[in-house]
Structure formats: C-alpha cells, structure tokens
C-alpha cells in the first residue's frame, strides 16, 4: 500500500523570502567567461563555491558530440564574496562532461560529477585526480555497467554508491565503494518504488535515501538518438504529480511525500531542502515532511542547491530563457541568498 503524506496545510511565513536577501553582485564572472547555463553547485569545507556549467551543449544527437564525444562543461571556483578563483581540475582536462548535470562534494572532500549526455558518473580527488568512473562514455543502456542519462549520485555512509539513472531510465543503481555493481532498484511507473524521472537524490541524517521523482513523458527527446528512449516513456501518465520518494539504505521503499513538486533536493543537518514548482524552496522536517519554512522565487529553475557554513544558499539554474532571461553570465544562472552578512 502506498503511504502518501500530504502535509501541505502549514502556516506560511508572511515574508515570502523568509528573511533571505539576494546578494546582487554574486558571482562576479570574469569578462571572458562564456557558458550556456548553470547546472550544478557545491561548497567545500573551506567555503569555496564550485559552479558546474554547461559551456557548450553537445547533446548526444549533435554531430560534434558524435565526432569527439566530449563537451566543454567546466567547474569554476568563487569565494563567498563573489571573487573568481579560476577553473577547478587538471589543466589538460578539456571538459568534465558531455552534458553537465550535477556536482557533489562529499564529507571526505572528494568530488562527484554526473554527465547526463555522456552517461557517466565520475569521482575525483580534491586535486582533480580521477579516482573512479562508472558507466561508459557515449554508451547508453540499462545494465550493470551502463546508464541512460544519470542525474545524481550519493556516496552512502557505509561507502556504497547510489546513482539516480533518471533521464531515460527509471531506477537507482547501487555499487560498492570500488564501483562493483550490487543491485538495481525501480522501473517505470507511479506505484511505490517505481519512477518516471528520478532527477535528484540525497541521503538524510538517518541514512534514508530521498528521490525527487518528476513526471516523465518525452523528457528532452531532442537530446537523444533514435531508440534511446523506450516507447512507453513518451506518454505522460494522466494525473501524474511529481513527488519525493523515501527508501532505506538498501533501496526498500518507505513512503512518499506528494505535497512538494521537486526538481532538486539536498539535506543539511536534519532538514530537507527541496525545490517546489521549480522556482521555490521548501525546507522540510526530515522525518515527517512538514514544511518548516519556504523561500519563494529564488531561481528560474532550482536545478541544484547548496548551503555554506553561514547558512547562505546558492542555486544553479538551467534554461533561464523560459522566464525571458538571458543565458550565461548576463542571466540568472547562479545566485546567492543570505540572511546575514
């Protein structure tokens, strides 16, 4: 039986920004910095903010992508004050992804990137040394060693790795710390434990896995090649609502929250930070899903969110033109929100 918790009848704060103020001049991009849009954001233990940008969108069906199989998605570094610190990673790295999706920095300082269009998940040491690669560049599938549009990754407290294989597959894939396949969880559908588009993934303070599961249906078909998307994925299920599904550390279904329509999800302390209806942020109790606070209209799309030790919020936004804004450094690709100096 599906356990669905609707706890939407909460008293909302009168301040739609909950005391948060946008820092208008953050970040200060260098004049020669060129990119398409923000895709991922993360903060390390030293307070440096890392932006994962789609510099050139080499989609799988694009002739250039078919030719050289690597885009120019890069990772740039900024201070809390907005100063540019340069590009992160080895100097000979042409690009970190065919299609940048999300970026994570674990407690041990290691970096993880998800490459949606390249079908790769990579782990790097803080100095940029490549430690582990999951998937095969440009090769899509649904077996133990291939993905079809991976969207997110978590390294669990027990060391195991969980990948949300979510754009054109509908599953979570578990690996050992060394990258050996353990199990695949989930399939297309809206029943408990099924997914349409598991777009974001996080682990809460009790080791539970939270999945932002979007309603699917012809999801970005223009990025793919013929045969890559199974026919059943082209039809959006009637009455479908995006949701947060919760699982135990092994991938067993616990329950779901349907009062939030998430695109991204993150956890800090005992709270869950989930985008709601793309541009709003809901701060939730990790046990009950109760909405503790809301921050309205902080990004075009909150594709990924990160928090620093000061409690400041950082967002990466995709497709700003959907709100009439510009791409790149002249648009709202990245933002910082603060409650204090």
Secondary structure as the mmCIF struct_conf table of DSSP 4:
data_model
#
loop_
_struct_conf.conf_type_id
_struct_conf.id
_struct_conf.beg_label_comp_id
_struct_conf.beg_label_asym_id
_struct_conf.beg_label_seq_id
_struct_conf.end_label_comp_id
_struct_conf.end_label_asym_id
_struct_conf.end_label_seq_id
STRN STRN1 UNK A 4 UNK A 5
BEND BEND1 UNK A 14 UNK A 15
TURN_TY1_P TURN_TY1_P1 UNK A 16 UNK A 19
STRN STRN2 UNK A 21 UNK A 22
TURN_TY1_P TURN_TY1_P2 UNK A 24 UNK A 25
BEND BEND2 UNK A 27 UNK A 27
TURN_TY1_P TURN_TY1_P3 UNK A 31 UNK A 32
BEND BEND3 UNK A 36 UNK A 36
STRN STRN3 UNK A 37 UNK A 43
TURN_TY1_P TURN_TY1_P4 UNK A 45 UNK A 46
STRN STRN4 UNK A 49 UNK A 54
BEND BEND4 UNK A 55 UNK A 56
TURN_TY1_P TURN_TY1_P5 UNK A 60 UNK A 61
BEND BEND5 UNK A 62 UNK A 62
HELX_RH_AL_P HELX_RH_AL_P1 UNK A 63 UNK A 68
STRN STRN5 UNK A 74 UNK A 78
TURN_TY1_P TURN_TY1_P6 UNK A 80 UNK A 81
STRN STRN6 UNK A 84 UNK A 87
BEND BEND6 UNK A 89 UNK A 89
TURN_TY1_P TURN_TY1_P7 UNK A 91 UNK A 92
BEND BEND7 UNK A 96 UNK A 96
BEND BEND8 UNK A 98 UNK A 99
STRN STRN7 UNK A 100 UNK A 105
TURN_TY1_P TURN_TY1_P8 UNK A 107 UNK A 108
BEND BEND9 UNK A 109 UNK A 109
STRN STRN8 UNK A 111 UNK A 115
TURN_TY1_P TURN_TY1_P9 UNK A 116 UNK A 119
STRN STRN9 UNK A 120 UNK A 124
TURN_TY1_P TURN_TY1_P10 UNK A 126 UNK A 127
BEND BEND10 UNK A 128 UNK A 128
STRN STRN10 UNK A 130 UNK A 134
BEND BEND11 UNK A 135 UNK A 135
STRN STRN11 UNK A 136 UNK A 136
TURN_TY1_P TURN_TY1_P11 UNK A 137 UNK A 138
STRN STRN12 UNK A 139 UNK A 140
BEND BEND12 UNK A 142 UNK A 143
TURN_TY1_P TURN_TY1_P12 UNK A 144 UNK A 145
STRN STRN13 UNK A 147 UNK A 147
BEND BEND13 UNK A 148 UNK A 149
STRN STRN14 UNK A 150 UNK A 155
TURN_TY1_P TURN_TY1_P13 UNK A 157 UNK A 158
BEND BEND14 UNK A 159 UNK A 159
STRN STRN15 UNK A 161 UNK A 165
BEND BEND15 UNK A 167 UNK A 169
STRN STRN16 UNK A 171 UNK A 175
TURN_TY1_P TURN_TY1_P14 UNK A 177 UNK A 178
STRN STRN17 UNK A 181 UNK A 185
STRN STRN18 UNK A 188 UNK A 188
BEND BEND16 UNK A 189 UNK A 191
TURN_TY1_P TURN_TY1_P15 UNK A 192 UNK A 193
STRN STRN19 UNK A 195 UNK A 195
BEND BEND17 UNK A 196 UNK A 196
STRN STRN20 UNK A 197 UNK A 203
TURN_TY1_P TURN_TY1_P16 UNK A 205 UNK A 206
BEND BEND18 UNK A 207 UNK A 207
STRN STRN21 UNK A 209 UNK A 214
BEND BEND19 UNK A 217 UNK A 218
TURN_TY1_P TURN_TY1_P17 UNK A 219 UNK A 220
HELX_RH_3T_P HELX_RH_3T_P1 UNK A 221 UNK A 223
BEND BEND20 UNK A 224 UNK A 224
TURN_TY1_P TURN_TY1_P18 UNK A 226 UNK A 227
BEND BEND21 UNK A 228 UNK A 229
HELX_RH_3T_P HELX_RH_3T_P2 UNK A 231 UNK A 234
BEND BEND22 UNK A 235 UNK A 235
HELX_LH_PP_P HELX_LH_PP_P1 UNK A 236 UNK A 237
TURN_TY1_P TURN_TY1_P19 UNK A 238 UNK A 239
STRN STRN22 UNK A 243 UNK A 247
TURN_TY1_P TURN_TY1_P20 UNK A 249 UNK A 250
BEND BEND23 UNK A 251 UNK A 251
STRN STRN23 UNK A 253 UNK A 257
BEND BEND24 UNK A 259 UNK A 259
BEND BEND25 UNK A 263 UNK A 263
STRN STRN24 UNK A 265 UNK A 268
TURN_TY1_P TURN_TY1_P21 UNK A 269 UNK A 270
STRN STRN25 UNK A 271 UNK A 276
TURN_TY1_P TURN_TY1_P22 UNK A 277 UNK A 279
STRN STRN26 UNK A 280 UNK A 285
TURN_TY1_P TURN_TY1_P23 UNK A 286 UNK A 288
STRN STRN27 UNK A 291 UNK A 295
BEND BEND26 UNK A 297 UNK A 297
BEND BEND27 UNK A 300 UNK A 301
STRN STRN28 UNK A 304 UNK A 307
TURN_TY1_P TURN_TY1_P24 UNK A 309 UNK A 310
STRN STRN29 UNK A 313 UNK A 316
BEND BEND28 UNK A 318 UNK A 318
HELX_RH_3T_P HELX_RH_3T_P3 UNK A 320 UNK A 323
TURN_TY1_P TURN_TY1_P25 UNK A 324 UNK A 324
HELX_LH_PP_P HELX_LH_PP_P2 UNK A 325 UNK A 326
BEND BEND29 UNK A 327 UNK A 327
HELX_RH_3T_P HELX_RH_3T_P4 UNK A 328 UNK A 330
TURN_TY1_P TURN_TY1_P26 UNK A 331 UNK A 332
BEND BEND30 UNK A 333 UNK A 333
STRN STRN30 UNK A 334 UNK A 338
BEND BEND31 UNK A 339 UNK A 339
#
